[in-house]
Amino acid sequence: MNTNNRFLQITKFLIFSISLLMVAVGKEVRAQSPVSFQAKVGIGLASFWGKNTDGKAKFSYKIGAGMDYTFNKAWSLQPSLNFVSKGYKEEEAGIGKASMNELYLELPIMVAARLNLAKNSGLVLSAGPYVAYGVGGKTSVVVEKKIPTIIGFETVADKYKFDTFGHINDGKMGNKRFDAGIGLGITYENRNIILGLESQLGLVNVNDKLKEVAELAGLDDFAAKNISAFVTIGYKF
């Protein structure tokens, strides 16, 4: 065997060995890293809760991405950024109906506890605060009224549509853009797949003007806050 062939074989062996070493080191670094990321989508229901609120739940959705910072095998911190739809709908026979859609950019910061079920699966319980900022949405209102005709009374409907967020003096619904509350979640993880149930309870009155309208209608108090629940699916990187 000449010198060139021997040099070529040694070079191939070194390249192969270094490649194996880099793969092993890479796996070890990833295994030791406390940070992972996840993306998820969800569908669910949203409404209002609080004194004298009796609206029905409406369809809602969310999409977002987040980080999981692991402290140890049991505890982690999970901040995320979501685009989420909330709101409510209401209908009163002979009076009318309303549907409010609120679109938020939302930042939950959850503390999570993990219970390992098997080698590659586990159950994660999480709880923590969230803050949100309203970025859009429309509110539709239909007001029914009866007008006399030569054959009796006829029901007619006046339809209105407003931007949900913005000052009422500008012809908008008057909802506050800021929202905050607490969230709870339970998630099943199997390798990289995430299946979860999430709920959120708002602690901020969404619209002080609605309280004034309720007082004119004879209600002692009216405090509408967001409440929502979602089924989510995601992928963990």
C-alpha positions in Angstrom: 0.0 0.0 0.0 1.5 3.3 -1.0 1.7 6.4 1.1 -1.1 8.2 -0.7 -3.6 5.4 -0.2 -2.7 5.1 3.5 -3.1 8.9 3.9 -6.5 8.7 2.3 -7.7 5.9 4.5 -6.5 7.7 7.6 -8.2 10.9 6.5 -11.5 9.0 5.9 -11.2 7.4 9.3 -10.6 10.7 11.0 -13.6 12.4 9.2 -15.8 9.5 10.2 -14.7 9.6 13.8 -15.1 13.3 14.1 -18.6 13.1 12.5 -19.6 10.5 15.1 -18.2 12.6 17.9 -20.1 15.7 16.7 -23.4 13.8 16.5 -22.8 12.4 20.0 -21.9 15.8 21.4 -24.9 17.4 19.6 -27.3 14.9 21.1 -25.8 15.4 24.6 -26.1 19.2 24.3 -29.7 19.0 23.2 -30.5 16.5 26.0 -29.0 18.8 28.6 -30.5 22.1 27.3 -33.2 23.4 29.6 -35.0 25.2 26.7 -37.5 23.8 24.2 -40.1 25.4 22.0 -43.6 24.5 21.0 -46.3 25.7 18.6 -50.0 25.0 19.0 -53.5 25.8 17.7 -56.9 25.4 19.5 -60.6 25.8 19.2 -63.1 26.3 22.0 -65.8 28.5 23.5 -65.8 32.0 25.0 -68.2 34.2 26.9 -68.5 36.7 29.7 -68.8 36.1 33.4 -69.7 38.4 36.3 -72.7 40.1 37.8 -75.8 40.1 35.6 -74.1 38.6 32.6 -76.1 35.9 30.9 -74.6 35.8 27.5 -74.2 32.6 25.5 -70.9 31.0 24.6 -69.5 31.7 21.1 -67.0 29.8 19.0 -63.4 30.9 19.6 -59.9 29.9 18.5 -56.2 30.5 19.3 -52.8 30.0 17.6 -49.5 30.6 19.2 -45.9 29.6 20.0 -44.1 29.3 23.3 -41.0 28.3 25.2 -40.5 25.7 27.9 -37.7 26.5 30.4 -37.0 23.4 32.5 -35.7 23.9 36.1 -35.7 20.2 36.9 -37.5 17.0 36.0 -40.7 18.2 37.6 -40.9 22.0 37.2 -40.7 24.4 34.3 -41.7 27.9 33.2 -43.8 28.3 30.0 -44.1 31.8 28.5 -45.9 32.1 25.2 -47.4 34.5 22.7 -50.9 33.8 21.3 -53.3 35.3 18.9 -56.7 34.5 20.4 -60.4 35.1 19.7 -62.8 35.8 22.6 -66.2 37.5 23.1 -69.8 36.6 23.7 -73.2 36.5 22.1 -76.7 37.2 23.4 -80.2 37.0 22.1 -83.5 38.2 23.7 -86.8 37.4 22.0 -88.6 40.6 20.9 -85.6 42.8 21.8 -82.7 41.7 19.5 -79.4 40.0 19.6 -75.7 40.9 19.8 -72.4 39.2 18.9 -69.1 40.5 20.1 -65.8 39.4 18.7 -62.5 40.3 20.5 -59.1 39.6 19.0 -56.2 39.7 21.4 -52.4 39.3 21.4 -51.9 37.4 24.6 -48.9 36.7 26.8 -49.5 33.9 29.4 -46.6 33.0 31.8 -47.4 29.6 33.2 -45.7 27.6 35.9 -45.9 23.9 34.9 -45.5 20.6 36.8 -44.7 17.4 34.9 -45.7 13.9 35.8 -43.9 11.3 33.8 -46.2 8.4 32.7 -43.8 6.5 30.5 -40.4 7.0 28.9 -41.6 9.3 26.2 -44.9 10.6 27.6 -46.1 12.7 30.5 -48.9 14.8 32.0 -48.3 18.5 32.5 -50.4 20.7 34.8 -49.9 24.4 34.5 -51.2 27.6 36.0 -50.3 31.3 35.9 -51.3 34.8 34.9 -51.8 36.3 31.5 -52.0 39.8 30.0 -53.5 40.7 26.6 -53.9 43.6 24.3 -56.9 43.9 22.0 -56.0 44.3 18.3 -59.3 44.0 16.5 -62.7 42.5 16.2 -66.3 43.5 15.3 -69.5 43.8 17.3 -72.8 43.2 15.6 -76.1 44.3 17.1 -79.6 43.7 15.8 -82.4 45.7 17.5 -85.9 44.4 16.9 -89.0 46.7 17.2 -92.6 46.4 16.4 -94.3 49.1 14.2 -98.0 49.4 13.6 -99.4 48.7 10.2 -103.0 48.5 8.8 -103.0 44.8 9.5 -101.5 44.9 12.9 -97.9 45.0 14.1 -94.8 44.2 12.0 -91.4 43.4 13.5 -88.5 45.2 11.9 -84.8 44.9 12.7 -82.2 47.6 12.7 -78.7 46.3 12.2 -75.5 47.9 13.5 -71.8 47.0 13.4 -69.0 48.6 15.4 -65.3 48.1 16.0 -65.1 46.3 19.3 -62.1 48.2 20.6 -61.9 52.0 20.7 -63.6 54.9 22.3 -67.4 55.0 22.2 -67.3 58.7 21.2 -65.6 57.6 18.0 -68.5 55.4 17.0 -66.9 52.2 18.4 -68.1 49.7 21.0 -65.8 51.0 23.7 -64.1 47.8 24.9 -60.9 48.2 26.8 -57.8 47.0 24.9 -56.1 45.7 28.1 -57.1 42.4 29.6 -55.6 40.3 32.3 -56.5 37.2 34.3 -55.4 33.7 35.3 -55.1 30.5 33.2 -55.1 26.8 33.9 -54.1 23.9 31.7 -53.6 20.2 31.5 -51.5 18.7 28.7 -50.7 15.2 27.6 -47.3 15.0 25.8 -46.2 12.0 23.8 -42.8 12.5 22.3 -43.3 15.7 20.3 -47.1 15.7 20.1 -49.0 17.9 22.6 -52.7 17.5 23.4 -54.2 19.9 25.9 -57.2 21.5 27.7 -56.9 25.2 28.6 -59.1 27.6 30.4 -58.8 31.3 31.2 -60.6 33.6 33.6 -60.4 37.3 33.0 -60.2 39.7 35.9 -60.7 43.0 34.1 -64.1 44.5 33.2 -64.1 44.6 29.4 -66.3 47.6 28.9 -67.3 50.2 31.6 -69.9 51.7 29.2 -71.9 48.5 29.3 -72.2 48.9 33.0 -73.8 52.4 32.4 -76.3 50.8 30.0 -77.2 48.1 32.5 -77.8 50.7 35.1 -80.2 52.5 32.8 -82.0 49.2 32.3 -82.5 48.9 36.1 -79.7 46.5 36.9 -77.8 47.2 40.2 -74.4 46.2 38.8 -72.9 44.8 35.6 -69.3 43.4 35.4 -68.5 41.6 32.2 -65.2 39.8 32.2 -63.8 37.3 29.7 -63.9 33.5 30.2 -62.8 30.9 27.7 -61.8 27.3 27.3 -59.9 25.6 24.5 -58.9 22.2 23.2 -55.4 22.5 21.8 -53.0 20.4 19.7 -49.3 21.2 19.1 -45.8 20.2 18.4 -42.8 20.4 20.7 -39.4 21.2 19.1 
